[in-house]
């Protein structure tokens, strides 16, 4: 991959996670200079790292020196723990408070930030059945939708000092190295594969390679601005996803779905993650000229399981 001529000095939060670590590596390969803002700089070996602590409000202001672009990925894992009242607040605060701390520090230091790129979630729209959802579609109901709305509202506060703000409503990122696919694979591998709930709920998904390519594109191309649904142009239902994944793993799928009440009893309110239906449209990305390398689920899984 040849280095970009559009050199950027980039500060990344959440850079030690599944997506963030790959973004760092790829942007460095393209010639960009990377700094990382993290709770534990000792964990970072491949870039200059600076400390922050969201709860105490501490941030090393040196992290912003010469920075023109910020990629903000920090946030507690949505499905890492059961959704107690305290955990839900932690999920929201890790996104909203971190954003405000970062933005307040930018203003206090007078840093000249040209571009802010923030993760958001495909769950912004809530449970919408078969409705095709564009970036203009309304915010939905439920915890995921409410969390995404608060997250994006906090990011929009950056318009006080920055004119180019990109919010990426990211679907389920597929990779064998962690995340949702590993969890979805487990029951199928043990001959317990079955669609969840009605099985008719739409899943917005994206191959990790395409996810990384979108970040590269929005960093380097100033035509990108505003909100983008960041998932494949061909979403699938839960039943289709289960069937295609099982075929790839050479496993059967049970003809009876896992009932919704069972999922709710096991997962509690967090069952929303697998039961809501978001048929997100990628048309805005396609119209911008972005080309997906793996637009179809079968092709994406073929690549992932060929490794």
Secondary structure, 3 states (H helix, E strand, C coil): CCCCCCCCEEEEECCCCHHHHHHHHHHHHCCCEEEEEECCHHHCCCCEEEEEECCCCEECHHHHCCCCEEEECCCCCCCCCCCCHHHHHHHHHHHHHHHHHHHHHHHHHCCCCCEEEEEEEHHHHCCCCCCEECCCCCCCCCHHHHHHHHHHHHHHHHHHCCCEEEEEEECEEECCCCCHHHHHHHHHHCCCCCCECCCCCEECEEEHHHHHHHHHHHHHCCCCCEEEEECCCCCEEHHHHHHHHHHHCCCCCCCCCECHHHHHHHHHHHHHHHHCCCEECCHHHHHCCCCCCCCCHHHHHHHHCCC
